[in-house]
Amino acid sequence: MNRTEFIIATAVILFVAFCLGWFAYWLIHRFTRVSKSDMGELEKMAQELHEAEEARDQAITYLQQREAELMNQLSQSEAELRAAMDGLREARHEAEELRAYIERAHAAQ
């Protein structure tokens, strides 16, 4: 093989390698390319996700407010219960004192 044949063979091999590389690049981008319909669907999904996150945030805020209201009602109910129990305790004590007074009065007669 003389020098000219070697140069031509090398040029053909390099050209074939270039063509194979270009074809592989085209093939990869052909299968991985995102179409406009896919982009529209992705945008729609992103919008729905954003709306779902907003709804979740609103639900969390509502639940926090509702929890605060219920805790306030619970503390008020507990305070009323304590007041009622204190009043009942005082009434029982007073009734016991009146019974003792009446028994002493009957015993003295």
N, CA, C and O atoms as CSV, one atom per row, in Angstrom:
chain,resi,resn,atom,element,x,y,z
A,1,MET,N,N,0.865,-1.165,0.000
A,1,MET,CA,C,0.000,0.000,0.000
A,1,MET,C,C,0.913,1.230,0.000
A,1,MET,O,O,1.746,1.420,0.886
A,2,ASN,N,N,0.720,2.044,-1.021
A,2,ASN,CA,C,1.553,3.237,-1.092
A,2,ASN,C,C,0.918,4.379,-0.296
A,2,ASN,O,O,-0.133,4.224,0.325
A,3,ARG,N,N,1.565,5.484,-0.335
A,3,ARG,CA,C,1.158,6.627,0.486
A,3,ARG,C,C,-0.201,7.161,0.071
A,3,ARG,O,O,-0.988,7.488,0.960
A,4,THR,N,N,-0.529,7.273,-1.155
A,4,THR,CA,C,-1.798,7.793,-1.640
A,4,THR,C,C,-2.945,6.872,-1.232
A,4,THR,O,O,-3.993,7.347,-0.795
A,5,GLU,N,N,-2.760,5.586,-1.366
A,5,GLU,CA,C,-3.811,4.642,-0.962
A,5,GLU,C,C,-4.052,4.709,0.545
A,5,GLU,O,O,-5.189,4.617,1.009
A,6,PHE,N,N,-2.966,4.870,1.299
A,6,PHE,CA,C,-3.104,4.983,2.755
A,6,PHE,C,C,-3.906,6.222,3.141
A,6,PHE,O,O,-4.768,6.147,4.016
A,7,ILE,N,N,-3.639,7.345,2.511
A,7,ILE,CA,C,-4.361,8.598,2.791
A,7,ILE,C,C,-5.828,8.450,2.406
A,7,ILE,O,O,-6.703,8.901,3.146
A,8,ILE,N,N,-6.114,7.834,1.273
A,8,ILE,CA,C,-7.509,7.655,0.847
A,8,ILE,C,C,-8.234,6.709,1.805
A,8,ILE,O,O,-9.375,6.970,2.185
A,9,ALA,N,N,-7.591,5.629,2.191
A,9,ALA,CA,C,-8.220,4.677,3.124
A,9,ALA,C,C,-8.497,5.355,4.469
A,9,ALA,O,O,-9.562,5.163,5.056
A,10,THR,N,N,-7.545,6.139,4.949
A,10,THR,CA,C,-7.737,6.862,6.220
A,10,THR,C,C,-8.877,7.865,6.083
A,10,THR,O,O,-9.695,7.988,6.995
A,11,ALA,N,N,-8.947,8.576,4.975
A,11,ALA,CA,C,-10.021,9.553,4.757
A,11,ALA,C,C,-11.369,8.864,4.695
A,11,ALA,O,O,-12.346,9.392,5.228
A,12,VAL,N,N,-11.455,7.716,4.069
A,12,VAL,CA,C,-12.721,6.981,3.993
A,12,VAL,C,C,-13.136,6.502,5.386
A,12,VAL,O,O,-14.302,6.606,5.768
A,13,ILE,N,N,-12.171,5.981,6.131
A,13,ILE,CA,C,-12.477,5.510,7.498
A,13,ILE,C,C,-12.955,6.670,8.371
A,13,ILE,O,O,-13.934,6.529,9.104
A,14,LEU,N,N,-12.281,7.801,8.301
A,14,LEU,CA,C,-12.693,8.972,9.088
A,14,LEU,C,C,-14.069,9.477,8.653
A,14,LEU,O,O,-14.875,9.876,9.494
A,15,PHE,N,N,-14.343,9.462,7.349
A,15,PHE,CA,C,-15.655,9.898,6.861
A,15,PHE,C,C,-16.755,8.957,7.344
A,15,PHE,O,O,-17.827,9.411,7.743
A,16,VAL,N,N,-16.497,7.658,7.312
A,16,VAL,CA,C,-17.478,6.683,7.799
A,16,VAL,C,C,-17.703,6.863,9.296
A,16,VAL,O,O,-18.842,6.784,9.755
A,17,ALA,N,N,-16.647,7.104,10.066
A,17,ALA,CA,C,-16.774,7.335,11.508
A,17,ALA,C,C,-17.589,8.599,11.774
A,17,ALA,O,O,-18.440,8.628,12.664
A,18,PHE,N,N,-17.313,9.661,10.977
A,18,PHE,CA,C,-18.085,10.894,11.118
A,18,PHE,C,C,-19.556,10.647,10.822
A,18,PHE,O,O,-20.419,11.121,11.560
A,19,CYS,N,N,-19.857,9.918,9.761
A,19,CYS,CA,C,-21.253,9.634,9.398
A,19,CYS,C,C,-21.942,8.803,10.478
A,19,CYS,O,O,-23.097,9.069,10.809
A,20,LEU,N,N,-21.266,7.817,11.027
A,20,LEU,CA,C,-21.844,7.011,12.109
A,20,LEU,C,C,-22.102,7.865,13.356
A,20,LEU,O,O,-23.139,7.723,14.004
A,21,GLY,N,N,-21.164,8.745,13.688
A,21,GLY,CA,C,-21.350,9.641,14.835
A,21,GLY,C,C,-22.525,10.580,14.636
A,21,GLY,O,O,-23.344,10.776,15.535
A,22,TRP,N,N,-22.595,11.160,13.443
A,22,TRP,CA,C,-23.707,12.075,13.156
A,22,TRP,C,C,-25.035,11.323,13.199
A,22,TRP,O,O,-26.012,11.846,13.733
A,23,PHE,N,N,-25.094,10.115,12.653
A,23,PHE,CA,C,-26.325,9.328,12.673
A,23,PHE,C,C,-26.712,8.969,14.116
A,23,PHE,O,O,-27.890,9.028,14.467
A,24,ALA,N,N,-25.741,8.600,14.946
A,24,ALA,CA,C,-26.031,8.281,16.356
A,24,ALA,C,C,-26.564,9.519,17.083
A,24,ALA,O,O,-27.513,9.426,17.862
A,25,TYR,N,N,-25.950,10.677,16.823
A,25,TYR,CA,C,-26.420,11.934,17.440
A,25,TYR,C,C,-27.853,12.230,17.011
A,25,TYR,O,O,-28.689,12.570,17.849
A,26,TRP,N,N,-28.149,12.104,15.713
A,26,TRP,CA,C,-29.498,12.369,15.202
A,26,TRP,C,C,-30.500,11.391,15.807
A,26,TRP,O,O,-31.607,11.775,16.184
A,27,LEU,N,N,-30.101,10.123,15.896
A,27,LEU,CA,C,-30.990,9.105,16.438
A,27,LEU,C,C,-31.303,9.361,17.913
A,27,LEU,O,O,-32.456,9.244,18.328
A,28,ILE,N,N,-30.301,9.705,18.696
A,28,ILE,CA,C,-30.512,9.988,20.131
A,28,ILE,C,C,-31.430,11.189,20.303
A,28,ILE,O,O,-32.367,11.141,21.100
A,29,HIS,N,N,-31.172,12.274,19.562
A,29,HIS,CA,C,-32.025,13.462,19.702
A,29,HIS,C,C,-33.425,13.241,19.145
A,29,HIS,O,O,-34.374,13.894,19.578
A,30,ARG,N,N,-33.557,12.360,18.223
A,30,ARG,CA,C,-34.877,12.044,17.670
A,30,ARG,C,C,-35.759,11.385,18.724
A,30,ARG,O,O,-36.953,11.673,18.815
A,31,PHE,N,N,-35.158,10.489,19.529
A,31,PHE,CA,C,-35.943,9.767,20.534
A,31,PHE,C,C,-36.072,10.522,21.854
A,31,PHE,O,O,-37.010,10.279,22.612
A,32,THR,N,N,-35.154,11.423,22.136
A,32,THR,CA,C,-35.219,12.155,23.408
A,32,THR,C,C,-35.833,13.540,23.268
A,32,THR,O,O,-35.972,14.249,24.265
A,33,ARG,N,N,-36.196,13.934,22.080
A,33,ARG,CA,C,-36.776,15.261,21.859
A,33,ARG,C,C,-38.166,15.329,22.467
A,33,ARG,O,O,-38.946,14.382,22.357
A,34,VAL,N,N,-38.476,16.448,23.107
A,34,VAL,CA,C,-39.790,16.671,23.710
A,34,VAL,C,C,-40.655,17.406,22.697
A,34,VAL,O,O,-40.274,18.458,22.184
A,35,SER,N,N,-41.819,16.842,22.418
A,35,SER,CA,C,-42.705,17.468,21.435
A,35,SER,C,C,-43.499,18.597,22.078
A,35,SER,O,O,-43.525,18.737,23.301
A,36,LYS,N,N,-44.143,19.396,21.242
A,36,LYS,CA,C,-44.946,20.519,21.752
A,36,LYS,C,C,-46.133,20.028,22.559
A,36,LYS,O,O,-46.513,20.652,23.549
A,37,SER,N,N,-46.718,18.920,22.148
A,37,SER,CA,C,-47.853,18.390,22.917
A,37,SER,C,C,-47.399,17.932,24.292
A,37,SER,O,O,-48.117,18.104,25.277
A,38,ASP,N,N,-46.191,17.340,24.364
A,38,ASP,CA,C,-45.651,16.951,25.664
A,38,ASP,C,C,-45.378,18.174,26.523
A,38,ASP,O,O,-45.629,18.151,27.728
A,39,MET,N,N,-44.868,19.236,25.924
A,39,MET,CA,C,-44.614,20.473,26.676
A,39,MET,C,C,-45.923,21.063,27.196
A,39,MET,O,O,-45.993,21.533,28.332
A,40,GLY,N,N,-46.967,21.034,26.348
A,40,GLY,CA,C,-48.273,21.527,26.795
A,40,GLY,C,C,-48.798,20.708,27.955
A,40,GLY,O,O,-49.351,21.254,28.910
A,41,GLU,N,N,-48.627,19.396,27.874
A,41,GLU,CA,C,-49.077,18.527,28.959
A,41,GLU,C,C,-48.279,18.784,30.236
A,41,GLU,O,O,-48.834,18.780,31.334
A,42,LEU,N,N,-46.969,19.009,30.084
A,42,LEU,CA,C,-46.138,19.311,31.253
A,42,LEU,C,C,-46.554,20.639,31.884
A,42,LEU,O,O,-46.600,20.755,33.109
A,43,GLU,N,N,-46.854,21.628,31.066
A,43,GLU,CA,C,-47.301,22.919,31.595
A,43,GLU,C,C,-48.637,22.773,32.319
A,43,GLU,O,O,-48.851,23.372,33.373
A,44,LYS,N,N,-49.533,21.971,31.745
A,44,LYS,CA,C,-50.827,21.728,32.380
A,44,LYS,C,C,-50.634,21.026,33.729
A,44,LYS,O,O,-51.276,21.387,34.715
A,45,MET,N,N,-49.762,20.039,33.768
A,45,MET,CA,C,-49.496,19.326,35.019
A,45,MET,C,C,-48.876,20.258,36.053
A,45,MET,O,O,-49.197,20.175,37.239
A,46,ALA,N,N,-47.989,21.145,35.606
A,46,ALA,CA,C,-47.373,22.102,36.517
A,46,ALA,C,C,-48.423,23.046,37.095
A,46,ALA,O,O,-48.388,23.354,38.286
A,47,GLN,N,N,-49.355,23.506,36.263
A,47,GLN,CA,C,-50.424,24.386,36.738
A,47,GLN,C,C,-51.316,23.659,37.737
A,47,GLN,O,O,-51.688,24.227,38.764
A,48,GLU,N,N,-51.663,22.404,37.443
A,48,GLU,CA,C,-52.494,21.627,38.367
A,48,GLU,C,C,-51.768,21.393,39.685
A,48,GLU,O,O,-52.383,21.435,40.751
A,49,LEU,N,N,-50.471,21.149,39.616
A,49,LEU,CA,C,-49.686,20.975,40.837
A,49,LEU,C,C,-49.679,22.252,41.659
A,49,LEU,O,O,-49.806,22.208,42.882
A,50,HIS,N,N,-49.531,23.389,40.989
A,50,HIS,CA,C,-49.548,24.675,41.690
A,50,HIS,C,C,-50.902,24.895,42.371
A,50,HIS,O,O,-50.959,25.329,43.522
A,51,GLU,N,N,-51.980,24.597,41.663
A,51,GLU,CA,C,-53.318,24.752,42.248
A,51,GLU,C,C,-53.513,23.803,43.422
A,51,GLU,O,O,-54.116,24.177,44.428
A,52,ALA,N,N,-53.012,22.587,43.303
A,52,ALA,CA,C,-53.131,21.622,44.403
A,52,ALA,C,C,-52.347,22.084,45.625
A,52,ALA,O,O,-52.803,21.917,46.757
A,53,GLU,N,N,-51.176,22.662,45.403
A,53,GLU,CA,C,-50.392,23.186,46.525
A,53,GLU,C,C,-51.108,24.348,47.196
A,53,GLU,O,O,-51.096,24.456,48.423
A,54,GLU,N,N,-51.732,25.218,46.406
A,54,GLU,CA,C,-52.490,26.333,46.989
A,54,GLU,C,C,-53.671,25.809,47.802
A,54,GLU,O,O,-53.941,26.306,48.895
A,55,ALA,N,N,-54.368,24.814,47.276
A,55,ALA,CA,C,-55.495,24.229,48.005
A,55,ALA,C,C,-55.011,23.586,49.301
A,55,ALA,O,O,-55.664,23.706,50.338
A,56,ARG,N,N,-53.878,22.911,49.244
A,56,ARG,CA,C,-53.306,22.304,50.447
A,56,ARG,C,C,-52.970,23.376,51.485
A,56,ARG,O,O,-53.263,23.212,52.669
A,57,ASP,N,N,-52.356,24.473,51.038
A,57,ASP,CA,C,-52.012,25.556,51.960
A,57,ASP,C,C,-53.266,26.160,52.585
A,57,ASP,O,O,-53.280,26.466,53.777
A,58,GLN,N,N,-54.316,26.333,51.786
A,58,GLN,CA,C,-55.574,26.865,52.327
A,58,GLN,C,C,-56.176,25.888,53.336
A,58,GLN,O,O,-56.686,26.307,54.375
A,59,ALA,N,N,-56.122,24.610,53.040
A,59,ALA,CA,C,-56.664,23.612,53.966
A,59,ALA,C,C,-55.878,23.611,55.269
A,59,ALA,O,O,-56.466,23.503,56.345
A,60,ILE,N,N,-54.561,23.729,55.186
A,60,ILE,CA,C,-53.739,23.771,56.399
A,60,ILE,C,C,-54.078,24.998,57.220
A,60,ILE,O,O,-54.196,24.914,58.443
A,61,THR,N,N,-54.236,26.137,56.563
A,61,THR,CA,C,-54.591,27.373,57.274
A,61,THR,C,C,-55.949,27.227,57.946
A,61,THR,O,O,-56.118,27.620,59.100
A,62,TYR,N,N,-56.920,26.660,57.227
A,62,TYR,CA,C,-58.250,26.463,57.802
A,62,TYR,C,C,-58.179,25.538,59.012
A,62,TYR,O,O,-58.797,25.811,60.041
A,63,LEU,N,N,-57.436,24.458,58.894
A,63,LEU,CA,C,-57.330,23.509,60.009
A,63,LEU,C,C,-56.639,24.141,61.215
A,63,LEU,O,O,-57.013,23.870,62.356
A,64,GLN,N,N,-55.641,24.974,60.973
A,64,GLN,CA,C,-54.976,25.652,62.083
A,64,GLN,C,C,-55.929,26.615,62.780
A,64,GLN,O,O,-55.956,26.684,64.009
A,65,GLN,N,N,-56.711,27.356,62.001
A,65,GLN,CA,C,-57.690,28.270,62.596
A,65,GLN,C,C,-58.745,27.496,63.384
A,65,GLN,O,O,-59.120,27.878,64.493
A,66,ARG,N,N,-59.209,26.416,62.793
A,66,ARG,CA,C,-60.236,25.593,63.457
A,66,ARG,C,C,-59.684,24.979,64.737
A,66,ARG,O,O,-60.387,24.910,65.745
A,67,GLU,N,N,-58.445,24.539,64.705
A,67,GLU,CA,C,-57.825,23.975,65.900
A,67,GLU,C,C,-57.713,25.034,66.996
A,67,GLU,O,O,-57.965,24.750,68.167
A,68,ALA,N,N,-57.333,26.259,66.611
A,68,ALA,CA,C,-57.222,27.341,67.597
A,68,ALA,C,C,-58.593,27.637,68.208
A,68,ALA,O,O,-58.700,27.838,69.418
A,69,GLU,N,N,-59.654,27.664,67.370
A,69,GLU,CA,C,-61.004,27.900,67.885
A,69,GLU,C,C,-61.410,26.799,68.863
A,69,GLU,O,O,-61.941,27.078,69.938
A,70,LEU,N,N,-61.159,25.559,68.484
A,70,LEU,CA,C,-61.544,24.434,69.347
A,70,LEU,C,C,-60.745,24.435,70.647
A,70,LEU,O,O,-61.289,24.120,71.706
A,71,MET,N,N,-59.474,24.781,70.581
A,71,MET,CA,C,-58.668,24.862,71.807
A,71,MET,C,C,-59.196,25.970,72.710
A,71,MET,O,O,-59.217,25.817,73.932
A,72,ASN,N,N,-59.625,27.087,72.119
A,72,ASN,CA,C,-60.191,28.184,72.899
A,72,ASN,C,C,-61.489,27.733,73.566
A,72,ASN,O,O,-61.710,28.001,74.747
A,73,GLN,N,N,-62.348,27.047,72.807
A,73,GLN,CA,C,-63.595,26.546,73.386
A,73,GLN,C,C,-63.317,25.542,74.497
A,73,GLN,O,O,-64.000,25.540,75.521
A,74,LEU,N,N,-62.320,24.694,74.297
A,74,LEU,CA,C,-61.969,23.702,75.308
A,74,LEU,C,C,-61.486,24.374,76.581
A,74,LEU,O,O,-61.885,23.980,77.677
A,75,SER,N,N,-60.639,25.378,76.453
A,75,SER,CA,C,-60.143,26.067,77.644
A,75,SER,C,C,-61.278,26.799,78.361
A,75,SER,O,O,-61.311,26.843,79.591
A,76,GLN,N,N,-62.219,27.379,77.584
A,76,GLN,CA,C,-63.369,28.027,78.214
A,76,GLN,C,C,-64.237,27.008,78.940
A,76,GLN,O,O,-64.706,27.261,80.050
A,77,SER,N,N,-64.446,25.862,78.314
A,77,SER,CA,C,-65.257,24.816,78.947
A,77,SER,C,C,-64.582,24.305,80.219
A,77,SER,O,O,-65.253,24.059,81.221
A,78,GLU,N,N,-63.273,24.145,80.183
A,78,GLU,CA,C,-62.550,23.704,81.376
A,78,GLU,C,C,-62.647,24.738,82.488
A,78,GLU,O,O,-62.795,24.381,83.657
A,79,ALA,N,N,-62.566,26.019,82.132
A,79,ALA,CA,C,-62.686,27.077,83.138
A,79,ALA,C,C,-64.091,27.072,83.744
A,79,ALA,O,O,-64.250,27.216,84.956
A,80,GLU,N,N,-65.112,26.903,82.890
A,80,GLU,CA,C,-66.485,26.837,83.404
A,80,GLU,C,C,-66.675,25.616,84.292
A,80,GLU,O,O,-67.367,25.696,85.307
A,81,LEU,N,N,-66.078,24.498,83.932
A,81,LEU,CA,C,-66.177,23.290,84.744
A,81,LEU,C,C,-65.508,23.502,86.095
A,81,LEU,O,O,-66.057,23.113,87.126
A,82,ARG,N,N,-64.343,24.108,86.102
A,82,ARG,CA,C,-63.674,24.386,87.383
A,82,ARG,C,C,-64.531,25.295,88.252
A,82,ARG,O,O,-64.660,25.073,89.456
A,83,ALA,N,N,-65.123,26.333,87.631
A,83,ALA,CA,C,-65.967,27.252,88.393
A,83,ALA,C,C,-67.190,26.514,88.944
A,83,ALA,O,O,-67.576,26.729,90.093
A,84,ALA,N,N,-67.801,25.644,88.129
A,84,ALA,CA,C,-68.968,24.888,88.592
A,84,ALA,C,C,-68.579,23.936,89.713
A,84,ALA,O,O,-69.317,23.800,90.688
A,85,MET,N,N,-67.442,23.279,89.593
A,85,MET,CA,C,-66.986,22.362,90.640
A,85,MET,C,C,-66.686,23.113,91.931
A,85,MET,O,O,-66.997,22.629,93.020
A,86,ASP,N,N,-66.085,24.291,91.816
A,86,ASP,CA,C,-65.829,25.096,93.014
A,86,ASP,C,C,-67.139,25.510,93.667
A,86,ASP,O,O,-67.278,25.450,94.888
A,87,GLY,N,N,-68.109,25.935,92.841
A,87,GLY,CA,C,-69.424,26.318,93.387
A,87,GLY,C,C,-70.110,25.139,94.048
A,87,GLY,O,O,-70.704,25.295,95.115
A,88,LEU,N,N,-70.045,23.961,93.440
A,88,LEU,CA,C,-70.639,22.759,94.024
A,88,LEU,C,C,-69.951,22.400,95.330
A,88,LEU,O,O,-70.615,22.030,96.299
A,89,ARG,N,N,-68.649,22.502,95.367
A,89,ARG,CA,C,-67.904,22.214,96.595
A,89,ARG,C,C,-68.329,23.161,97.718
A,89,ARG,O,O,-68.543,22.733,98.852
A,90,GLU,N,N,-68.449,24.446,97.393
A,90,GLU,CA,C,-68.882,25.421,98.402
A,90,GLU,C,C,-70.309,25.136,98.853
A,90,GLU,O,O,-70.621,25.243,100.039
A,91,ALA,N,N,-71.189,24.769,97.894
A,91,ALA,CA,C,-72.587,24.472,98.260
A,91,ALA,C,C,-72.648,23.243,99.159
A,91,ALA,O,O,-73.427,23.225,100.112
A,92,ARG,N,N,-71.862,22.232,98.887
A,92,ARG,CA,C,-71.841,21.039,99.738
A,92,ARG,C,C,-71.330,21.377,101.133
A,92,ARG,O,O,-71.866,20.919,102.141
A,93,HIS,N,N,-70.288,22.185,101.162
A,93,HIS,CA,C,-69.751,22.585,102.460
A,93,HIS,C,C,-70.793,23.380,103.251
A,93,HIS,O,O,-70.963,23.171,104.452
A,94,GLU,N,N,-71.480,24.284,102.571
A,94,GLU,CA,C,-72.514,25.080,103.232
A,94,GLU,C,C,-73.673,24.197,103.686
A,94,GLU,O,O,-74.203,24.385,104.780
A,95,ALA,N,N,-74.067,23.236,102.852
A,95,ALA,CA,C,-75.151,22.319,103.234
A,95,ALA,C,C,-74.733,21.486,104.433
A,95,ALA,O,O,-75.545,21.230,105.322
A,96,GLU,N,N,-73.493,21.067,104.466
A,96,GLU,CA,C,-73.006,20.288,105.615
A,96,GLU,C,C,-73.014,21.142,106.873
A,96,GLU,O,O,-73.370,20.651,107.944
A,97,GLU,N,N,-72.631,22.402,106.768
A,97,GLU,CA,C,-72.681,23.300,107.927
A,97,GLU,C,C,-74.120,23.499,108.401
A,97,GLU,O,O,-74.384,23.515,109.603
A,98,LEU,N,N,-75.056,23.651,107.448
A,98,LEU,CA,C,-76.465,23.829,107.828
A,98,LEU,C,C,-77.007,22.567,108.485
A,98,LEU,O,O,-77.760,22.657,109.454
A,99,ARG,N,N,-76.643,21.398,107.982
A,99,ARG,CA,C,-77.083,20.151,108.622
A,99,ARG,C,C,-76.561,20.056,110.052
A,99,ARG,O,O,-77.279,19.690,110.983
A,100,ALA,N,N,-75.284,20.399,110.186
A,100,ALA,CA,C,-74.702,20.342,111.534
A,100,ALA,C,C,-75.397,21.339,112.451
A,100,ALA,O,O,-75.638,21.021,113.616
A,101,TYR,N,N,-75.723,22.523,111.973
A,101,TYR,CA,C,-76.420,23.529,112.776
A,101,TYR,C,C,-77.813,23.038,113.175
A,101,TYR,O,O,-78.237,23.177,114.322
A,102,ILE,N,N,-78.520,22.453,112.180
A,102,ILE,CA,C,-79.872,21.954,112.460
A,102,ILE,C,C,-79.800,20.814,113.470
A,102,ILE,O,O,-80.634,20.756,114.374
A,103,GLU,N,N,-78.848,19.918,113.349
A,103,GLU,CA,C,-78.718,18.805,114.299
A,103,GLU,C,C,-78.408,19.329,115.689
A,103,GLU,O,O,-78.943,18.821,116.673
A,104,ARG,N,N,-77.555,20.334,115.784
A,104,ARG,CA,C,-77.252,20.919,117.102
A,104,ARG,C,C,-78.489,21.598,117.673
A,104,ARG,O,O,-78.739,21.537,118.877
A,105,ALA,N,N,-79.274,22.256,116.791
A,105,ALA,CA,C,-80.476,22.934,117.268
A,105,ALA,C,C,-81.495,21.920,117.766
A,105,ALA,O,O,-82.134,22.152,118.792
A,106,HIS,N,N,-81.662,20.814,117.075
A,106,HIS,CA,C,-82.601,19.754,117.513
A,106,HIS,C,C,-82.083,19.059,118.754
A,106,HIS,O,O,-82.865,18.623,119.598
A,107,ALA,N,N,-80.797,18.955,118.867
A,107,ALA,CA,C,-80.225,18.270,120.026
A,107,ALA,C,C,-80.363,19.153,121.286
A,107,ALA,O,O,-80.503,18.640,122.396
A,108,ALA,N,N,-80.321,20.459,121.100
A,108,ALA,CA,C,-80.420,21.367,122.218
A,108,ALA,C,C,-81.857,21.458,122.724
A,108,ALA,O,O,-82.066,21.848,123.873
A,109,GLN,N,N,-82.824,21.123,121.933
A,109,GLN,CA,C,-84.224,21.244,122.369
A,109,GLN,C,C,-84.625,20.085,123.145
A,109,GLN,O,O,-85.767,20.009,123.596
